[in-house]
Amino acid sequence: MTGTPTEPRLHGEARRVKAAQFANEYNAGASLRGLAAAHGRSYGLARALVIEGGGIDGGGRLRGRGGARPSPRGPGQNTEA
């Protein structure tokens, strides 16, 4: 068989421990993609573990998507004189 070796499935206490670890790293500022890459897991599993581990501040939620948002007025159109 070729390809990347896979990590064993997570069950029970091992999954709870990993979920807490992922949630702590996520709360410290790590991205879901960064967590997945750092731990050799899929994005979907990283997302699930962060939610299971409590998400943002233990509320089971995730941060909103990042990136700059354009101003509704457009650049350089300041209303103040």
C-alpha positions in Angstrom: 0.0 0.0 0.0 1.3 3.5 -0.9 0.5 6.9 0.4 0.7 8.7 3.7 0.5 6.6 6.8 -2.6 7.4 8.8 -3.0 7.9 12.5 -5.1 5.4 14.4 -8.7 6.3 15.0 -9.5 8.2 18.2 -11.9 6.8 20.7 -12.8 7.2 24.4 -10.4 8.9 26.7 -7.7 9.4 23.9 -10.3 11.4 21.9 -11.3 13.5 24.9 -7.7 14.3 25.6 -7.0 15.2 21.9 -10.1 17.3 21.7 -9.1 19.3 24.8 -5.6 19.8 23.3 -7.0 21.0 19.9 -9.5 23.3 21.7 -6.7 24.9 23.8 -4.5 25.4 20.7 -7.4 26.9 18.8 -8.2 29.3 21.7 -4.6 30.3 21.7 -4.9 31.4 18.0 -4.2 28.4 15.9 -6.3 27.9 12.7 -8.2 24.7 12.0 -6.0 24.1 8.9 -2.9 24.7 11.0 -4.0 22.3 13.6 -4.8 19.6 11.0 -1.4 20.0 9.4 0.5 20.1 12.7 -1.1 16.9 14.0 -1.4 15.0 10.7 -5.2 14.9 10.8 -7.8 16.0 8.4 -9.5 19.5 8.5 -12.8 17.8 9.3 -11.4 15.9 12.2 -9.6 19.0 13.5 -12.9 21.0 13.3 -14.8 18.2 15.1 -12.2 17.9 17.8 -12.2 21.7 18.5 -16.0 21.7 18.8 -15.9 18.6 21.0 -13.2 20.2 23.2 -15.3 23.2 23.8 -14.5 25.5 20.9 -14.3 29.2 21.8 -14.1 29.7 25.5 -15.9 26.4 26.2 -19.0 27.4 24.3 -18.7 24.8 21.5 -18.5 27.6 18.9 -15.8 28.4 16.3 -14.3 31.8 15.3 -15.8 33.5 12.2 -13.9 33.2 9.0 -10.9 35.5 8.8 -9.8 38.0 6.2 -10.2 41.7 5.7 -13.6 43.0 4.7 -14.0 45.9 2.3 -15.4 49.1 3.7 -19.1 49.5 2.6 -18.1 53.0 1.3 -15.1 51.8 -0.6 -11.5 52.8 0.0 -10.7 56.5 0.4 -14.3 57.6 0.8 -14.1 59.0 4.3 -17.3 61.0 5.3 -15.4 63.2 7.8 -14.1 66.5 6.4 
